[in-house]
Amino acid sequence: MFKFPPIIDALLGLCYMSRMKKVWDRLGITFSTACVIHCVVVAFLPFFFPAINAYTHSTWVHITVGFIILFTSPLAFVPGYRKHGLTWIIAVAVTGLFFIMMGVLLEGRVSDQTSHGVSILGSLCLVFAHAKNLQHSHRHHHQCC
């Protein structure tokens, strides 16, 4: 089984209680879904209503949300991995985080549709990974008891 760096173990020891596992996954699903909706609206609404473009683009929002997701995702995925040991869920989550960070880094360098499209792909990966993490952790809980 993969061993996580001591810094992640220390952070999880401070921030994690076993009953919080479901909460972190559910929050992850909620925020990732909100990110998808936000990115779709911000990327495509100006096509239909060009005057709204001046009010829909805030780079600081994407940077802030991207880093919050980057630093809070381990609170759900690391304990889930320890519980059920499925590396593919971690791989999907890391892929999602990679695409979200790429979307943040591409901000202002490419079109809004491209940077938001990359972020949407990452958010969809994270929604899927959180849902599967929650499902497998729940299934593992019932098999053990």
Secondary structure, 3 states (H helix, E strand, C coil): CCCCCHHHHHHHHHHCCCCHHHHHHHHHHHHHHHHHHHHHHHHHHHHHCHHHHHHHCCHHHHHHHHHHHHHHCHHHHHHHHHHHCCHHHHHHHHHHHHHHHHHHHHCCCCCHHHHHHHHHHHHHHHHHHHHHHHHHHHHHHHHHC
